[in-house]
Amino acid sequence: MNKALIVILATVAIDAIGGGLIFPILPDLLAEITSGDFGVLYGFMLASYAVMQFIFSPILGALSDRFGRRPVLLLSLAGTLVDYLVMALSPLGWVLVVGRALAGITSANMAVASAYITDITPAEHRAQRFGLVGAVMNTGFIIGPVIGGLLGAWWLRSPFLAAAIFNGLNLFIALFVLPESRNAQAGGFDFKDLNPLRPLLWLWNFKPLLPMVAVSVVFGLVAAVPGTIWVLYGAARFGWDPVHMGLSFAVFGISGALAQALLVGPLSRRFGDLGTLMIGVGFDMLAYVLMAFADQSWMGYAIAPLFALGGVAMPALQSLLTSRVSDDQQGQLQGVVASLMSLAGIVGPVLTTIVFFTTRDIWIGTVWIAAAGLYLLATPLFATVRVPAPAPA
Protein backbone atom coordinates (compact mmCIF):
# COMPACT_ATOMS: atom_id res chain seq x y z
CA MET A 1 0.00 0.00 0.00
CA ASN A 2 1.58 3.30 -1.10
CA LYS A 3 2.00 6.29 1.22
CA ALA A 4 -0.45 8.48 -0.69
CA LEU A 5 -3.25 5.95 -0.22
CA ILE A 6 -2.40 5.62 3.49
CA VAL A 7 -2.66 9.40 3.96
CA ILE A 8 -5.99 9.56 2.12
CA LEU A 9 -7.41 6.66 4.15
CA ALA A 10 -6.18 8.40 7.31
CA THR A 11 -8.00 11.55 6.22
CA VAL A 12 -11.24 9.61 5.78
CA ALA A 13 -10.81 7.79 9.10
CA ILE A 14 -10.03 10.96 11.04
CA ASP A 15 -13.02 12.73 9.48
CA ALA A 16 -15.23 9.86 10.67
CA ILE A 17 -13.64 9.73 14.13
CA GLY A 18 -13.85 13.51 14.51
CA GLY A 19 -17.52 13.54 13.59
CA GLY A 20 -18.31 10.66 15.94
CA LEU A 21 -16.34 12.12 18.84
CA ILE A 22 -18.77 14.97 19.44
CA PHE A 23 -22.11 13.19 19.22
CA PRO A 24 -22.09 11.59 22.70
CA ILE A 25 -21.57 14.99 24.36
CA LEU A 26 -23.73 17.25 22.17
CA PRO A 27 -26.96 17.02 24.24
CA ASP A 28 -25.16 17.80 27.51
CA LEU A 29 -23.11 20.56 25.92
CA LEU A 30 -26.17 22.24 24.41
CA ALA A 31 -28.06 21.93 27.69
CA GLU A 32 -25.11 23.61 29.44
CA ILE A 33 -24.92 26.63 27.14
CA THR A 34 -28.67 27.16 26.62
CA SER A 35 -29.97 26.53 30.15
CA GLY A 36 -33.21 25.30 28.67
CA ASP A 37 -34.75 23.57 25.67
CA PHE A 38 -32.03 22.99 23.08
CA GLY A 39 -34.12 21.10 20.52
CA VAL A 40 -34.17 23.94 17.97
CA LEU A 41 -30.43 24.57 18.35
CA TYR A 42 -29.69 20.86 17.93
CA GLY A 43 -31.83 20.75 14.80
CA PHE A 44 -30.04 23.75 13.32
CA MET A 45 -26.66 22.13 13.99
CA LEU A 46 -27.59 18.93 12.18
CA ALA A 47 -29.29 20.75 9.32
CA SER A 48 -26.45 23.24 8.77
CA TYR A 49 -23.93 20.41 8.50
CA ALA A 50 -25.96 18.51 5.92
CA VAL A 51 -26.86 21.59 3.86
CA MET A 52 -23.22 22.72 3.65
CA GLN A 53 -22.16 19.26 2.51
CA PHE A 54 -24.81 19.38 -0.21
CA ILE A 55 -23.66 22.81 -1.43
CA PHE A 56 -19.90 22.45 -1.17
CA SER A 57 -19.20 18.85 -2.23
CA PRO A 58 -19.54 19.66 -5.96
CA ILE A 59 -17.63 22.93 -5.50
CA LEU A 60 -14.65 21.27 -3.84
CA GLY A 61 -14.71 18.44 -6.35
CA ALA A 62 -14.70 20.86 -9.31
CA LEU A 63 -11.98 23.02 -7.74
CA SER A 64 -9.80 19.94 -7.25
CA ASP A 65 -10.15 19.19 -10.98
CA ARG A 66 -8.93 22.69 -11.81
CA PHE A 67 -6.27 23.33 -9.13
CA GLY A 68 -5.29 19.79 -8.08
CA ARG A 69 -6.40 17.56 -5.20
CA ARG A 70 -3.64 18.41 -2.73
CA PRO A 71 -4.29 22.14 -2.15
CA VAL A 72 -8.03 21.60 -1.75
CA LEU A 73 -7.48 18.77 0.73
CA LEU A 74 -4.94 20.79 2.74
CA LEU A 75 -7.26 23.80 2.85
CA SER A 76 -10.18 21.70 4.05
CA LEU A 77 -8.06 20.01 6.74
CA ALA A 78 -6.85 23.40 7.99
CA GLY A 79 -10.43 24.68 8.08
CA THR A 80 -11.57 21.66 10.08
CA LEU A 81 -8.75 22.18 12.59
CA VAL A 82 -9.76 25.80 13.20
CA ASP A 83 -13.42 24.82 13.43
CA TYR A 84 -12.85 22.24 16.18
CA LEU A 85 -10.72 24.66 18.20
CA VAL A 86 -13.40 27.35 18.01
CA MET A 87 -16.12 24.88 19.03
CA ALA A 88 -14.00 23.71 21.97
CA LEU A 89 -13.65 27.21 23.38
CA SER A 90 -16.84 29.08 22.52
CA PRO A 91 -19.60 29.49 25.13
CA LEU A 92 -22.14 30.67 22.52
CA GLY A 93 -24.75 28.42 20.93
CA TRP A 94 -24.82 30.25 17.59
CA VAL A 95 -21.05 29.75 17.27
CA LEU A 96 -21.59 25.99 17.55
CA VAL A 97 -24.14 26.18 14.72
CA VAL A 98 -21.69 28.12 12.58
CA GLY A 99 -18.98 25.64 13.56
CA ARG A 100 -21.05 22.68 12.40
CA ALA A 101 -21.75 24.53 9.14
CA LEU A 102 -18.00 25.01 8.63
CA ALA A 103 -17.47 21.34 9.49
CA GLY A 104 -20.01 20.48 6.79
CA ILE A 105 -18.03 22.54 4.28
CA THR A 106 -14.70 20.98 5.15
CA SER A 107 -16.09 17.45 5.43
CA ALA A 108 -17.09 17.80 1.79
CA ASN A 109 -13.45 16.87 1.17
CA MET A 110 -14.69 13.26 0.89
CA ALA A 111 -15.42 14.10 -2.75
CA VAL A 112 -11.79 15.19 -3.21
CA ALA A 113 -10.48 12.12 -1.37
CA SER A 114 -12.55 9.85 -3.62
CA ALA A 115 -11.26 11.64 -6.72
CA TYR A 116 -7.68 11.27 -5.42
CA ILE A 117 -8.17 7.52 -5.02
CA THR A 118 -9.52 7.36 -8.56
CA ASP A 119 -6.41 9.21 -9.81
CA ILE A 120 -3.95 6.78 -8.23
CA THR A 121 -5.84 3.52 -8.79
CA PRO A 122 -6.15 1.44 -11.98
CA ALA A 123 -9.77 0.94 -13.02
CA GLU A 124 -9.73 -2.79 -12.21
CA HIS A 125 -8.79 -2.11 -8.56
CA ARG A 126 -11.06 0.85 -7.82
CA ALA A 127 -13.90 -1.15 -6.29
CA GLN A 128 -11.45 -2.69 -3.80
CA ARG A 129 -10.00 0.73 -2.93
CA PHE A 130 -13.45 2.23 -2.43
CA GLY A 131 -14.22 -0.76 -0.22
CA LEU A 132 -11.22 0.20 1.93
CA VAL A 133 -12.63 3.72 2.20
CA GLY A 134 -15.93 2.32 3.43
CA ALA A 135 -14.11 0.07 5.90
CA VAL A 136 -12.10 2.88 7.49
CA MET A 137 -15.22 5.07 7.65
CA ASN A 138 -17.10 2.32 9.49
CA THR A 139 -14.17 1.86 11.84
CA GLY A 140 -14.00 5.60 12.49
CA PHE A 141 -17.70 5.76 13.26
CA ILE A 142 -17.24 2.95 15.81
CA ILE A 143 -14.15 4.42 17.47
CA GLY A 144 -15.27 8.06 17.51
CA PRO A 145 -18.32 7.80 19.81
CA VAL A 146 -16.44 5.52 22.21
CA ILE A 147 -13.56 7.99 22.59
CA GLY A 148 -15.98 10.92 22.72
CA GLY A 149 -18.02 9.35 25.48
CA LEU A 150 -14.95 8.58 27.60
CA LEU A 151 -13.39 12.03 27.11
CA GLY A 152 -16.72 13.78 27.66
CA ALA A 153 -17.00 12.19 31.09
CA TRP A 154 -13.72 13.92 32.00
CA TRP A 155 -14.48 17.33 30.45
CA LEU A 156 -17.47 18.09 28.26
CA ARG A 157 -15.48 19.96 25.60
CA SER A 158 -12.48 17.66 25.47
CA PRO A 159 -13.79 15.68 22.45
CA PHE A 160 -13.52 18.86 20.36
CA LEU A 161 -9.89 19.25 21.39
CA ALA A 162 -9.24 15.58 20.63
CA ALA A 163 -10.79 16.03 17.20
CA ALA A 164 -8.58 19.09 16.63
CA ILE A 165 -5.47 17.12 17.62
CA PHE A 166 -6.36 14.25 15.29
CA ASN A 167 -7.05 16.65 12.46
CA GLY A 168 -3.87 18.66 13.09
CA LEU A 169 -1.81 15.48 12.96
CA ASN A 170 -3.45 14.52 9.69
CA LEU A 171 -2.80 18.01 8.26
CA PHE A 172 0.87 17.79 9.27
CA ILE A 173 1.29 14.38 7.64
CA ALA A 174 -0.53 15.43 4.46
CA LEU A 175 1.52 18.63 4.20
CA PHE A 176 4.83 16.76 4.15
CA VAL A 177 3.94 13.35 2.73
CA LEU A 178 0.96 13.64 0.37
CA PRO A 179 1.97 14.18 -3.29
CA GLU A 180 -0.28 15.74 -5.90
CA SER A 181 -2.20 13.16 -7.92
CA ARG A 182 -3.01 15.36 -10.92
CA ASN A 183 -1.70 18.58 -12.41
CA ALA A 184 -3.74 21.77 -12.25
CA GLN A 185 -5.58 22.66 -15.43
CA ALA A 186 -4.39 25.56 -17.53
CA GLY A 187 -6.26 28.84 -17.14
CA GLY A 188 -7.05 31.20 -14.32
CA PHE A 189 -9.66 31.12 -11.61
CA ASP A 190 -13.27 31.30 -12.79
CA PHE A 191 -15.94 32.33 -10.29
CA LYS A 192 -18.32 30.01 -12.10
CA ASP A 193 -16.48 27.22 -10.27
CA LEU A 194 -18.14 28.44 -7.06
CA ASN A 195 -21.65 27.93 -8.45
CA PRO A 196 -22.95 24.78 -6.70
CA LEU A 197 -25.53 24.24 -9.45
CA ARG A 198 -22.97 24.14 -12.25
CA PRO A 199 -21.84 20.52 -11.62
CA LEU A 200 -25.48 19.47 -11.24
CA LEU A 201 -26.28 21.01 -14.63
CA TRP A 202 -23.27 19.15 -16.06
CA LEU A 203 -24.71 15.91 -14.69
CA TRP A 204 -28.14 16.65 -16.14
CA ASN A 205 -26.61 17.18 -19.59
CA PHE A 206 -24.64 13.93 -19.37
CA LYS A 207 -27.54 11.50 -19.80
CA PRO A 208 -25.58 8.20 -19.74
CA LEU A 209 -24.47 8.95 -16.17
CA LEU A 210 -27.90 9.77 -14.77
CA PRO A 211 -29.18 6.20 -14.11
CA MET A 212 -26.15 5.21 -12.03
CA VAL A 213 -26.27 8.46 -10.06
CA ALA A 214 -29.99 7.83 -9.48
CA VAL A 215 -29.06 4.39 -8.09
CA SER A 216 -26.58 6.01 -5.70
CA VAL A 217 -29.35 8.30 -4.42
CA VAL A 218 -31.59 5.26 -3.90
CA PHE A 219 -28.76 3.68 -1.91
CA GLY A 220 -28.61 6.81 0.25
CA LEU A 221 -32.36 6.79 0.88
CA VAL A 222 -32.37 3.07 1.75
CA ALA A 223 -29.35 3.41 4.04
CA ALA A 224 -31.20 6.09 5.98
CA VAL A 225 -33.63 3.48 7.32
CA PRO A 226 -31.29 1.62 9.74
CA GLY A 227 -29.38 4.84 10.40
CA THR A 228 -32.58 6.55 11.54
CA ILE A 229 -34.69 3.92 13.30
CA TRP A 230 -32.24 1.24 14.48
CA VAL A 231 -32.45 2.47 18.06
CA LEU A 232 -36.22 3.05 17.93
CA TYR A 233 -36.89 -0.31 16.31
CA GLY A 234 -34.55 -2.18 18.64
CA ALA A 235 -36.28 -0.76 21.70
CA ALA A 236 -39.82 -1.26 20.42
CA ARG A 237 -39.39 -4.66 18.75
CA PHE A 238 -36.67 -6.36 20.78
CA GLY A 239 -36.76 -4.49 24.07
CA TRP A 240 -33.08 -3.53 23.76
CA ASP A 241 -31.55 -1.40 26.50
CA PRO A 242 -28.54 0.93 25.91
CA VAL A 243 -26.09 -1.96 26.41
CA HIS A 244 -27.75 -4.04 23.71
CA MET A 245 -27.94 -0.97 21.47
CA GLY A 246 -24.21 -0.44 21.80
CA LEU A 247 -23.47 -4.10 21.13
CA SER A 248 -25.69 -4.14 18.06
CA PHE A 249 -23.96 -1.03 16.68
CA ALA A 250 -20.61 -2.71 17.26
CA VAL A 251 -21.71 -5.85 15.38
CA PHE A 252 -23.12 -3.69 12.60
CA GLY A 253 -19.99 -1.54 12.28
CA ILE A 254 -17.37 -4.28 12.64
CA SER A 255 -19.04 -6.65 10.19
CA GLY A 256 -19.48 -3.76 7.72
CA ALA A 257 -15.82 -2.80 7.96
CA LEU A 258 -14.67 -6.40 7.47
CA ALA A 259 -16.96 -6.95 4.49
CA GLN A 260 -15.82 -3.81 2.68
CA ALA A 261 -12.15 -4.37 3.45
CA LEU A 262 -11.98 -8.09 2.62
CA LEU A 263 -14.79 -8.97 0.20
CA VAL A 264 -15.15 -6.13 -2.31
CA GLY A 265 -11.88 -6.82 -4.12
CA PRO A 266 -12.32 -10.61 -4.54
CA LEU A 267 -15.98 -10.23 -5.54
CA SER A 268 -15.14 -7.54 -8.10
CA ARG A 269 -12.40 -9.66 -9.65
CA ARG A 270 -14.68 -12.71 -9.80
CA PHE A 271 -18.00 -11.16 -10.83
CA GLY A 272 -17.08 -7.68 -12.08
CA ASP A 273 -18.32 -4.40 -10.66
CA LEU A 274 -21.88 -4.86 -11.90
CA GLY A 275 -22.03 -8.41 -10.54
CA THR A 276 -20.72 -7.23 -7.17
CA LEU A 277 -23.30 -4.46 -7.18
CA MET A 278 -26.13 -6.94 -7.76
CA ILE A 279 -24.80 -9.31 -5.08
CA GLY A 280 -24.73 -6.45 -2.57
CA VAL A 281 -28.25 -5.35 -3.46
CA GLY A 282 -29.49 -8.92 -3.10
CA PHE A 283 -28.05 -9.33 0.39
CA ASP A 284 -29.30 -5.90 1.43
CA MET A 285 -32.84 -6.63 0.25
CA LEU A 286 -32.76 -9.93 2.12
CA ALA A 287 -31.60 -8.16 5.29
CA TYR A 288 -34.41 -5.59 5.08
CA VAL A 289 -37.09 -8.22 4.51
CA LEU A 290 -35.82 -10.41 7.37
CA MET A 291 -35.63 -7.39 9.67
CA ALA A 292 -39.28 -6.63 8.96
CA PHE A 293 -40.31 -10.04 10.28
CA ALA A 294 -37.72 -10.46 13.07
CA ASP A 295 -39.38 -10.57 16.47
CA GLN A 296 -36.62 -11.84 18.80
CA SER A 297 -33.54 -10.05 20.07
CA TRP A 298 -30.99 -12.54 18.68
CA MET A 299 -32.42 -12.04 15.19
CA GLY A 300 -31.34 -8.41 15.16
CA TYR A 301 -27.75 -9.46 15.82
CA ALA A 302 -27.93 -12.27 13.25
CA ILE A 303 -29.24 -10.01 10.49
CA ALA A 304 -26.64 -7.27 11.01
CA PRO A 305 -23.92 -9.13 9.02
CA LEU A 306 -26.33 -9.38 6.06
CA PHE A 307 -26.49 -5.58 6.01
CA ALA A 308 -22.69 -5.66 5.97
CA LEU A 309 -22.66 -7.95 2.92
CA GLY A 310 -25.06 -5.52 1.28
CA GLY A 311 -22.44 -2.84 1.85
CA VAL A 312 -20.23 -4.24 -0.94
CA ALA A 313 -22.64 -2.68 -3.46
CA MET A 314 -21.64 0.95 -2.94
CA PRO A 315 -17.88 0.57 -3.67
CA ALA A 316 -18.79 -1.36 -6.83
CA LEU A 317 -21.18 1.41 -7.86
CA GLN A 318 -18.50 4.04 -7.24
CA SER A 319 -16.10 2.09 -9.45
CA LEU A 320 -18.71 1.89 -12.21
CA LEU A 321 -19.30 5.64 -11.99
CA THR A 322 -15.60 6.50 -12.28
CA SER A 323 -15.36 4.45 -15.49
CA ARG A 324 -17.99 6.62 -17.16
CA VAL A 325 -16.20 10.00 -17.02
CA SER A 326 -12.81 11.27 -18.10
CA ASP A 327 -9.84 11.72 -15.77
CA ASP A 328 -10.28 15.50 -15.92
CA GLN A 329 -13.78 15.28 -14.42
CA GLN A 330 -13.36 12.77 -11.60
CA GLY A 331 -13.49 15.51 -8.95
CA GLN A 332 -16.62 16.96 -10.49
CA LEU A 333 -18.24 13.53 -10.55
CA GLN A 334 -17.33 12.72 -6.95
CA GLY A 335 -18.56 16.13 -5.84
CA VAL A 336 -21.93 15.68 -7.52
CA VAL A 337 -22.36 12.19 -6.08
CA ALA A 338 -21.37 13.33 -2.58
CA SER A 339 -23.73 16.29 -2.86
CA LEU A 340 -26.70 14.16 -3.89
CA MET A 341 -25.88 11.57 -1.23
CA SER A 342 -25.91 14.31 1.39
CA LEU A 343 -29.29 15.42 0.05
CA ALA A 344 -30.48 11.82 0.44
CA GLY A 345 -29.07 12.02 3.97
CA ILE A 346 -31.38 14.97 4.63
CA VAL A 347 -34.52 13.62 2.98
CA GLY A 348 -34.09 9.95 3.92
CA PRO A 349 -34.34 10.30 7.70
CA VAL A 350 -37.42 12.50 7.36
CA LEU A 351 -39.20 10.01 5.10
CA THR A 352 -38.09 7.09 7.27
CA THR A 353 -39.41 8.72 10.42
CA ILE A 354 -42.75 9.55 8.78
CA VAL A 355 -43.23 5.99 7.50
CA PHE A 356 -42.13 4.40 10.78
CA PHE A 357 -44.39 6.43 13.09
CA THR A 358 -47.32 6.31 10.67
CA THR A 359 -47.29 2.53 10.25
CA ARG A 360 -45.82 1.13 13.49
CA ASP A 361 -49.26 0.55 15.07
CA ILE A 362 -50.44 -1.22 11.90
CA TRP A 363 -47.28 -3.28 11.32
CA ILE A 364 -43.96 -2.19 12.73
CA GLY A 365 -41.99 -3.85 9.93
CA THR A 366 -43.53 -1.73 7.16
CA VAL A 367 -40.60 0.68 6.88
CA TRP A 368 -38.16 -2.16 6.17
CA ILE A 369 -40.37 -3.58 3.39
CA ALA A 370 -40.70 -0.08 1.91
CA ALA A 371 -36.90 0.20 1.78
CA ALA A 372 -36.60 -3.16 0.01
CA GLY A 373 -39.26 -1.95 -2.42
CA LEU A 374 -37.07 1.04 -3.34
CA TYR A 375 -34.41 -1.41 -4.49
CA LEU A 376 -36.95 -3.16 -6.70
CA LEU A 377 -37.92 0.15 -8.29
CA ALA A 378 -34.23 0.89 -9.02
CA THR A 379 -33.45 -2.56 -10.47
CA PRO A 380 -34.28 -1.62 -14.11
CA LEU A 381 -31.61 1.11 -13.91
CA PHE A 382 -28.88 -1.52 -13.56
CA ALA A 383 -29.56 -2.62 -17.15
CA THR A 384 -28.34 0.77 -18.39
CA VAL A 385 -24.69 -0.06 -17.61
CA ARG A 386 -22.97 -0.51 -20.98
CA VAL A 387 -19.58 0.32 -22.40
CA PRO A 388 -18.46 3.59 -20.72
CA ALA A 389 -19.14 6.69 -22.78
CA PRO A 390 -16.80 9.69 -22.76
CA ALA A 391 -17.94 12.60 -20.63
CA PRO A 392 -18.91 15.90 -22.25
CA ALA A 393 -16.51 18.79 -21.94
Residue pairs with C-beta under 8 A, 6 or more apart in sequence:
2 120
3 177
4 116
4 120
4 177
4 178
4 179
4 181
5 117
5 120
5 129
7 170
7 173
7 174
7 177
7 178
8 113
8 116
8 117
8 178
9 132
9 133
9 136
10 170
10 173
11 73
11 77
11 109
11 113
11 170
11 174
12 110
12 113
12 133
12 136
12 137
12 140
13 136
13 137
13 139
13 140
14 140
14 166
14 167
14 169
14 170
15 80
15 107
15 109
15 110
15 140
16 136
16 137
16 138
16 139
16 140
16 141
16 144
17 140
17 143
17 144
17 147
17 163
17 166
18 80
18 84
18 144
18 163
18 166
18 167
19 103
19 107
19 140
19 141
19 144
20 140
20 141
20 142
20 143
20 144
20 145
20 147
20 148
21 144
21 145
21 147
21 148
21 151
21 159
21 160
21 162
21 163
22 87
22 148
22 159
22 160
22 163
23 144
23 145
23 148
24 145
24 148
24 149
24 152
24 159
25 148
25 149
25 151
25 152
25 156
25 157
25 159
26 42
26 45
27 38
27 42
28 152
28 156
29 96
29 156
29 157
30 38
30 41
30 42
30 93
30 96
31 38
32 156
33 91
33 92
33 93
33 96
34 41
34 93
38 93
41 93
41 96
41 97
44 97
45 96
45 97
45 100
46 100
47 346
48 97
48 98
48 100
48 101
48 104
49 100
49 101
49 103
49 104
49 107
50 104
50 342
50 345
50 346
51 101
51 104
51 346
52 101
52 102
52 103
52 104
52 105
52 108
53 104
53 105
53 107
53 108
53 338
53 339
53 342
53 345
54 196
54 339
54 342
54 343
54 346
55 105
55 196
55 339
56 104
56 105
56 108
56 196
57 108
57 110
57 111
57 334
57 335
57 336
57 338
57 339
57 342
58 111
58 196
58 198
58 199
58 200
58 332
58 335
58 336
58 338
58 339
59 108
59 193
59 194
59 195
59 196
59 199
59 335
60 72
60 76
60 108
60 109
60 111
60 112
60 331
60 335
61 111
61 112
61 115
61 199
61 331
61 332
61 333
61 334
61 335
61 336
61 338
62 193
62 198
62 199
62 331
62 332
62 335
63 72
63 193
63 331
64 72
64 73
64 111
64 112
64 115
64 116
64 331
65 115
65 182
65 185
65 328
65 329
65 330
65 331
65 332
66 184
66 185
66 187
66 189
66 190
66 193
67 184
67 185
68 180
68 181
68 182
68 183
68 184
69 112
69 115
69 116
69 119
69 180
69 181
69 182
69 331
70 174
70 178
70 179
70 180
70 181
72 109
72 112
73 109
73 112
73 113
73 116
73 174
73 178
74 171
74 174
74 175
74 178
76 105
76 106
76 107
76 108
76 109
76 112
77 106
77 109
77 167
77 170
77 171
77 174
78 171
79 102
79 105
79 106
80 102
80 103
80 106
80 107
80 167
81 164
81 167
81 168
81 171
82 102
83 99
83 102
83 103
83 106
84 99
84 103
84 160
84 161
84 163
84 164
84 167
85 160
85 161
85 164
86 95
86 99
87 95
87 96
87 99
87 100
87 157
87 160
88 157
88 158
88 160
88 161
88 164
89 157
90 96
90 99
108 335
108 338
110 334
110 338
111 331
111 334
111 335
111 337
111 338
111 339
112 331
112 334
112 335
113 133
114 130
114 133
114 318
114 334
114 337
114 338
115 330
115 331
115 333
115 334
115 335
116 181
117 126
117 129
117 130
117 133
118 126
118 322
118 330
118 334
119 181
119 182
119 327
119 330
120 181
121 129
123 319
123 322
123 323
124 268
124 269
125 265
126 318
126 319
126 322
126 323
127 264
127 265
127 268
127 273
127 276
127 315
127 316
127 318
127 319
128 264
128 265
128 268
128 315
129 315
130 264
130 314
130 315
130 316
130 318
130 319
131 260
131 261
131 263
131 264
131 265
131 312
131 315
132 260
132 261
133 260
133 315
134 256
134 257
134 260
134 264
134 311
134 314
134 315
135 256
135 257
135 258
135 260
135 261
136 257
138 253
138 254
138 256
138 257
138 260
139 253
139 257
141 253
142 249
142 250
142 253
142 254
142 257
147 159
147 162
148 159
148 162
151 158
151 159
151 162
152 158
152 159
182 327
185 328
192 198
196 339
199 332
199 335
199 336
199 339
200 336
200 339
202 329
202 332
202 336
202 392
203 209
203 210
203 213
203 336
204 210
205 392
206 325
206 391
206 392
208 324
208 384
208 386
208 389
209 321
209 324
209 325
209 333
209 391
211 381
211 384
211 385
212 317
212 320
212 321
212 324
212 381
212 384
212 385
213 321
213 336
213 337
213 340
214 378
214 381
215 317
215 378
215 381
215 382
216 314
216 317
216 321
216 337
216 340
216 341
217 340
217 341
217 343
217 344
218 374
218 375
218 377
218 378
219 313
219 314
219 317
219 341
219 344
220 340
220 341
220 343
220 344
220 345
220 348
221 344
221 347
221 348
221 351
221 371
221 374
222 284
222 288
222 348
222 371
222 374
222 375
223 348
224 344
224 345
224 347
224 348
224 349
224 351
224 352
225 288
225 348
225 352
225 367
225 368
225 371
226 252
226 307
227 348
227 349
228 348
228 349
228 352
228 353
228 356
229 352
229 353
229 356
229 367
230 245
230 248
230 249
230 252
231 245
232 356
233 291
233 356
233 364
234 240
234 244
234 245
234 248
234 300
235 245
236 360
236 364
237 294
237 295
237 300
237 364
238 244
238 294
238 296
238 297
238 299
238 300
239 297
240 248
240 297
240 300
244 297
247 301
248 300
248 301
248 304
251 301
251 304
251 305
252 304
252 307
252 308
255 304
255 305
255 307
255 308
256 307
256 308
256 311
258 308
259 305
259 308
259 309
259 311
259 312
260 308
260 311
260 312
260 315
263 309
263 312
264 276
264 312
264 315
264 316
267 275
267 276
267 279
267 312
267 316
268 276
268 316
268 319
271 279
273 316
273 317
273 319
273 320
273 323
274 316
274 320
274 382
274 385
276 312
276 313
276 315
276 316
277 313
277 316
277 317
277 320
277 382
278 313
278 382
279 309
279 312
279 313
280 309
280 310
280 311
280 312
280 313
280 314
280 316
281 310
281 313
281 375
281 379
283 306
283 307
283 309
283 310
283 312
284 306
284 307
284 309
284 310
284 311
284 313
284 375
285 310
285 372
285 375
285 376
286 306
287 303
287 306
287 307
287 309
287 310
288 368
288 369
288 371
288 372
288 375
289 368
289 369
289 372
290 299
290 303
290 306
291 300
291 303
291 365
291 368
292 365
292 366
292 368
292 369
292 372
293 365
294 300
294 303
318 337
320 385
321 333
321 337
322 330
322 333
323 388
324 388
324 389
324 391
325 332
325 333
325 391
326 390
326 391
329 391
333 391
352 367
355 366
355 367
355 370
356 366
356 367
359 366
359 367
360 366
